[in-house]
Amino acid sequence: VSAGLAAAAWLIWEPPPTISKRDWSYLIGTMCAWRPLKIWVTETWPNLVVWKVPKSVRKGGPLGHHGSKAVDIIVGYALYLLVDSGSLSLTVPSPVRIGRIWDVTLWICVAVMAVGVNVALYLWSRFCRSNREKVDHKGVAEMVETAQGRDLTASEHAYYTFMALANAICEEISSRGLWRWYYRHIFWQEDSSSSPWASNMAQALVFGLWHYYGIPSGWTGVFLTTIYGLLLGYLADYADDGLFLPTVAHTIADYYIFAIVARQKKKLSKD
């Protein structure tokens, strides 16, 4: 997907006057190399360490097989440092920023998003249960395997909160941080009029497609997650390109998925 969007940008947009064709090619090449390099590192690193990799990391969970989401942001940030070594002259903010925090309006937006997303997840989950669809995320289903048919303990609430935060940090740095940074360069215009909208739409589309096998899943999940990624991108925009508030909103949604939605759907798959 990233390669396709980059190729489309190459055909539609001319390289900005502030970037040489060499840098433009380097930028697109780096985007296309990100995923293959990430997959190679994900499959290789457990064989290089001297300690035994924990089962929870090897088998997956919300952070993916061999912690692939953490590997993703490490590889992506390393490539970003190579690209942004001084040769690019566009004034695009750093992809990893805390941004504006103490803004009541933004916190209201986070609260409204949290309620809206949880309602959407609840309705999607009920729809799937009524149609008896089995669309569990394997890693998440295994994580909640022992928490079926009972109330969660305090330690389980804390664990799900931690995993939700870890997953949100990885996905926000990757999508609203690094991918949006790359696409801002790709879709840059002289007056920067189309850069924010196009880059936000591109990162949201990639974010949505990543979740085809996630929760929510399928093409309905892709649509819902793309809209959610778009809203998180605008939240980052209004927070001065900060990732703190999008990460908070994302953590709330993921906690609801782990503690409520995944446990309900796992129970369905046993019926």
N, C-alpha and C positions, 0 to 999 in steps of 0.2 A: 504493500500500500504506500509506504513512504517513497519507494522508488517511483511508483506510478505518479504520485502527486508531484514529486520533484521533476519528473520528465514533462508532465503537463505544464508546470511552471516554466520549464525551459522553452517550450514551444510558444506559450502565450506571452510571457514577460521577457523583455530584453534585460540583460544584466544592467543593474543600476549604474549610472555614471560614476558613483563613488566606489564601485568594486570592479577590479580588473576581471577579465574573462578567466584568468588563471584561478583567482580566488573564488569566483562563481563556480567553476568546475570542482574545485577542492571542497567547497561547501556541500554541493550535491553528492559528490562521491563519498564524503564522510557520512552523510545521512544514510546512503544506501549500504555502507559497510557496517553500520552500527549493529543491526540485528545479527548478521552472520558471525561477527566477532563476539557478540554477547553469547550466542549459542555455543560457540567453541569454548569460551572461557567457562561457561556453566557446566559443560560436560567434562572439562579438563581439571578444574581446580581441586575437586575432592581427591583425585589421584596424586596430587602433589603435596598435600599436607601430611604431617607426621601423626597428628591426632586422629582419632576415630570421629568421623562426621556423625553428629546425632541423627537418629532415625527420623525425627520430625523435620530435619532439614533435607535429608536424602529423599524422603517420600513426597515432600511438597508442602501442602497446606496453603494458606492464602498467599504466601510469598513465593510459591511456585517450586518446581523441581530444582533441588540443589540451591535454593535461595535465588532463583533466576531473576526475580524483580530487584533484589539488592545488587546483583551482578550488573543488571541493566543500567542502573544509575551510575555505578562506578565506571563502566565502560563508556557510557554516554558522556559523563563529565570529563573523563580523560580526553575523549575526542574533541569536546568543546574547548578544552584548554589548548589543544593543538591548533584548532581552527582560529581561535581568538587570541593568537599569539602576538597580535599587533598589526597583522596585515590587513584586517578588516577595519574600515574607517567609519562604519555606520554607528550611530549613537543609540544602539539597542541596549536596554538595561541588562545587567547580569541575570542569568536564568534562575539563580537561587538566591532569593531575597526574602527577608521576613516581611517587609512592607509595612503598611499602615495597620495598626492594631487597635488603638484607642479611638474608635469611631463608632458611635452608637448606631448610626444608620447601617453600617456594614454588619454589625452584630445582629441587628434586626433581620437583615437579609439572610444571614447564616441560620437564624432560628426559623424563618419562613421556609428556606430551602430544606432544612432538616425535617420539618413537619411534612412538606410536600413530597419529599423523596420517600419517607417512611410510609406515607399513605399509598404512594405508587407501588412500592415494594409489597405492601400488604395486599393490594388489589391484584397485582400480578401473581402473588403466591396463591391467593384464593382461586384465581382463574385456572392456574396449573393444577391445583388439587381437584377442582371440579371436573377437569378433563383427564385427571389421573396421568399427568405427564411426569416423567422422571427426568429431570433436568438438573440434578445436583452437580455442583462442582466437586469433583472427586476429593481434592485435597481438603476442602472445607468440610465435606461430609465426614471424612475420617477424623477431623479435628473435633467434631461434635458427637462422634460415635457413642461415647460413654455418658452423654448428658441427655439421654432421651427419656421422656415420660416422667420427668421430675423437675423440681425447681433447681435453679443453678445455685451453687454455693458462692460465697463471697470471693473465694480464690478463683473460681471459674469466671465470674464477672470480671475480675481484675485481669485474668489471662486473655479473655476475649477483647477487653479494652486495649490491652497492650498490642495484641495482634492486629486489631483494627487500626491503631495508630501507626504501627510499623508498615502495614500495607498502604495506608494513606500517604505516609511520607514518601515511600518508594514511587507510588503512582503519580503523586503531585510533582515531585522533582522531575520525573520522566516526562509527563504530559504537559502540565501547565508551566513547567520550568524549561527543560531542555528542548522538547519538540517545538514548543511555541517559539523559543528563541531562534531555532533554525528556520522555521517557516516565516518568521518576521523578516529575516534576511532574504529568503527566497521570493516573498511576495512584496518586497519593498518597492515603494513608489517615491518619486522625487519629492512629493509633498507629504509622504507617509499616510495619505488618506485611506488607502485600501489595506495597508499592512496589518493593522490590528484585527480587522474583521476577517480577512482571509486567513491569517495565521491561526486565529482562534478557531475558525471553522475546520481547518485542516487538522489541528491537534485533536479536536473533539471527534472528528470522523475516525481517526486512527484509534483513539481511546475507545470509541464505541465498538469497532470491529475486533479489538483485542478481547472484548467481553462476550463474544459469540458463545463461548463455552463457560461463561462466568455466571454470576447471579446478579441481575436477571440474565437469562440466556436466550439463545435463538435470535431470529431477526427482530422479534419484539424487544428483546434485551438490547440488541445493537441500537435500535431506534431510541429507546429510553436512555441508554447510557450515553449516546451521542448528545442528546439534549442536556443531560446532566453535565457532561464534559464542557459543553458550550457555556452553561451557566457558571460553572466553576472558573472557566477562563475569564468571563466578564467580571466575576468577583475578584479575581487576581488583578485584572486591569484597574478596577476602582480602588484596590488596596495598594496602589502605586507599584504594581507588578510584584506584589508580595505573595508568598505561598502559605503564610501562617493561617489565615482565615479559611482558604480553600481546604487546607489540611484538617482544620477543626470540623468543617462541614462533612468532609469525606470520612473522617473517623466516626462520626455519629452514624452515618449511613452504614458503614461496614460493621460497626458493633451491632446494629439492628439486624443485619444480615446473619451474623454469626450466632447471636443470642436468640433470635426469633425465627427468621425465615428459614435458615438452613436446618434447624432442628425440626421445624414443622415438615419440611419437604423430605427430610430423611425418614421421618416417621411414616410418611405416605408411601415411600418406596418399600417399606416392610409390610404394608397392608396387603 
